[in-house]
Amino acid sequence: AEQHAVASAAGLALAGLHPVVALYSTFLNRAFDQLVMDVGLLGMPVTLVLDRAGVTGSDGPSHNGVWDMAISSIVPGIRVAAPRDGSRLRELFQQAIEVDDGPTVVRFPKGNLLEDQEAVDTLADGVDILHYSDNKDEASPDVLIVSIGTMSQRSLDAAALLEAEGVNVTIVDPRWVVPVPQSVIGLAGDHDLVVTIEDGVMRGGIGSLVSEALSAAEVDTPHRRLAFPNMYPKHASRGELLQEVGLDPAGIAESIVGWVSDLTEDSDSE
């Protein structure tokens, strides 16, 4: 059904329409050939709306949408949006259906909409700044967290723990995560460490794209990734699964503190 739906959408787009295809995230896998060859190759304006994106938990291993960003991001010319809350979901969906030169993806998780989180600033290319450390200590390390989609609240909670450990934290939400926004690359050069946090798979995910973008721009700031490991998710709640793989606030903070400590030790040894 997913294959036929995306192929049909390509035909509708060839006829001048802008179709919207709503799928469970995990079943985008079945329509990958049609996305690449019928939609992407022809530059068709088709929007895929992916429900149950990321770790869903209680639907079982087959229904966790942890692969969609890794799969869709390799399609040339595609744009992928990961809204953090209901307001951003509405905004990014409207932006997606205005794109007329290629496919777009808008992904969102299972469950209730998260409480809206307003940005403290928005950059020229649409990237939202969600947090700056108050009373920034110039002697402390500066960490840039690139929070993908609904990982924003967990990133904010982790920032409070990190600041208690003397770490300066900036959190950005790219909103459009594919391609990597230029402002994210620029901000990376102004920090001591960049950390991407996503509830998609580690291998080939947004963290991998950020690494490639930093390398291409010759930005040498160390980059670390927090994402779902290369395994099939177990049958458990979303919260339990994220905690198990270190994607809860405490786990995020613990990983970053360890990386910051390693960077400090390397600097001292020089």
WOSUL-V414462 format. One line per field, one symbol per residue. phi: phi as a letter, one per 20 degrees, with the letter a starting at -180 (. if undefined). Layout:
phi=???
This chain:
phi=.fffffffffffffeoecfdddcfgfefgfdfffffeedfgemefdddddelfnfdnffngfdfeedffffffeegnfccdcfebffffffffffffefdcrfcccdbefofffggcffeacefenfeeeacfflgefeefdddeeedlfefffffffffffffendecddddfmeecfffffffffgfecebdcecbddfffmefgfffgfffffeleefgcccdbfffbeffeafgffffffdmdegfffffffgfffffffffffff
